[in-house]
Amino acid sequence: MTKMSVHYTGNLRCEAIHNQSQTKIETDAPLDNKGKGERFSPTDLFCTSLATCILTTMAIAAEERGWKFEGVNAEIEKIMNATPRRIGEIKIHFTFPDLGYDDLMKEKIQRYAHACPVSRSLNPEVLQTVTFEFN
């Protein structure tokens, strides 16, 4: 079981601590919701969690098969719904350097992307638009 701690520090900012490693993350309310936008917002982290989970899941699958995976990048776009205020869509575009993947490898790696725990945990009303670019 993993435990985290969160402390509200004021001015719409929180500090989250991963208890085991003592790694810290600060969050800030976004500009469009009374914040300064100087840190990740909680909804930014939500979207980033999806992207990092997909990357990690694909990397595990690649490593198990002896495939290269270093250098893969993700660009994330968060689209908010106004009423009720919530994340409506998360767009993630993955860019792969030339890793020597053939068509079958590309097909498999894309399937693994949709098997990550965060993706499977999201409410189906949150649209996940995931695209891949292989160089």
N, C-alpha and C positions, 0 to 999 in steps of 0.2 A: 504494500500500500504506500502510495506517495502522498506526502503532506506538504502543503504550502501555507504561507501566512501572508495576510494583507493588512497594511496599515494605512489609514487615511491621513495624509500629511497636511491637508488644507489646500485651499485654492483649486479645488476640483482635481487634485492630484493624489494618486495612491502609489504605494511602494509594495510590490509583491516579492516575496522571498521563497525560493525553493529551499526547503528546510535542510535537505540532505547535503546540497552543495553550497548553500548560502549565496547562490547567484541571485542578483536583484534585477527587477524590471520596474521602471516607473511608468505610470500611465497618466495621461492628461485628458480632460474632456476635449472633444474636437471643437474647432472654431465655430462650426454650425450648431453647436449645442452649449454655448456659454463658456467654452474653455479657451485655453491659450493655444492648443494644438502644437505644443512644444515636444510632446512625446507621443508614442503610440497611444491611441485611444483603446478602450476595451474592445470595441468592434473591429479596430485595426488588428488587434492581437487575435481575435476570433478568425479573421480571414487569413492571417499569417499562419495560424495554427493549422488550418486546412492545407495550405501550400507546403509547409514544412513536413507535415504528416505524409502527404503524397510523395514528396521527395524522398523521405526516409523509407517509406514502403517500397518505392521503386528501387532505391539503392540496396536494400536488403535482398530483393529478388535478383538484382543484377549480380551482387556479390556471390550469392548462392550458386549462380550459374557461371561464375568466372568472367562476367562481362565488365568492361570498363564503365564507370559512371561519373567520374570526376569532371567538374566543369559544367554540369547541368544547372541552368538558371531558371528562375520563375519570376514573372511580373504579375502583380496582383492588382485587381481593381475591385473596390467595394462599392456597391450600389445600394443606397439606403432607400427604404420606402418611407413616405412621410406619415401616413396614417394607417395602422399604428406605426410609430417610429421603430423600425427594425431593419435588419439586413434583408434585402430582397433578393440580391444576386451577388455571387462571388465569381469573378472572372479570373482565371489563372491561365497564363500562357507560359508553357515550358519550352525552353530553347536548349537543344542538345548540340554540343560541338560534334565534330566528326569522330565518332567512337567506333566506326566500322560495323554498325548495326545493319543486318540485312532486314528485309521486309518482315520476316517472321519474328525477329527479335523486337522490332519496332511495335508490332501488333501486341506481343506479349507484355512489353513494358507499359504500354498504354492500358492494358487490362488491369495490371497491378495497381495502377494509379487510382482506380475506382474501388479498391479493396481496403483503403486505409481506414483505421478506426474513427478518425474525426469525420470523414465523409459519411461513413455509415451511421454516425451519431446525430447528424444534422436533421432538423425537421425537413421533410420533403418540400415544404413551402419555400425554403431557401434554395433558389436556383444555383446549381453549380455548373458553370460553363468552363470546361477544361479543354485547352487546345495544346497541340504539340507541334514543334518545328524541329525537324531533324536536318542538320547540315552535313 
